[in-house]
Amino acid sequence: DGGITQSPKYLFRKEGQNVTLSCEQNLNHDAMYWYRQDPGQGLRLIYYSQIVNDFQKGDIAEGYSVSREKKESFPLTVTSAQKNPTAFYLCASSIRAGPQSSGNTIYFGEGSWLTVV
Amino acid sequence: AQSVTQLGSHVSVSEGALVLLRCNYSSSVPPYLFWYVQYPNQGLQLLLKYTTGATLVKGINGFEAEFKKSETSFHLTKPSAHMSDAAEYFCAVSDRGVTGGGNKLTFGTGTQLKVEL
């Protein structure tokens, strides 16, 4: 079945540690996104990528890093610089980016919980 | 900058009653509009979206929403609530005027729907 796979579902991070969340899609979508969800705050965009080897910062990129070496993969690294990383992280994708793409549906993965211990 | 306001972080209805979840947007031009549903510990699923054409949009699971430009609203309704509708609902907008920037969604803070017997 086509879809977006995020792993792990639950991850614990120690203080000062970097962790990486995996996101893989087999929908042949060009654009991929990472959102952070906190209770009562909705979803906020961390990073997005419109094409392989290119990505842009979203609204809350500080303390995070990404790579887009393959079309189907968009891993997110939560670095030690992110002081409040405990949240639910959602990866998403859409069929294409570029002009007139803003009406395209964005599809979401099942999410990953990150907790600082 | 565009924004989304969802009135009521929690809404409770009886099974079989009308569901009305409110969404107002602020944007320099009429945006693309989306409603997503999220079940506990899961990703978001698209209910419906408005891009062009008829302002009354029908979605999955019996939900519909009407785009009212004069009121800058996109309220979500369902004539008869079912227990399975209990979830969190997010309204989102995407800037119609974006060129080359992909479709970055701005989300509201969500409305938790509770359905009681």
Interface residues (C-beta under 8 A of the other chain):
Chain A: I4 A31 Y33 G40 Q41 G42 L43 R44 L45 Y48 Q50 G58 L90 A92 S94 A97 G98 P99 Q100 S101 S102 G103 N104 T105 I106 Y107 F108 G109 E110 G111 W113
Chain B: S9 Y32 F34 Y36 N41 Q42 G43 L44 Q45 L46 K49 T51 T52 F90 S94 D95 R96 V98 T99 G100 G101 G102 N103 K104 L105 F107 G108 T109 G110
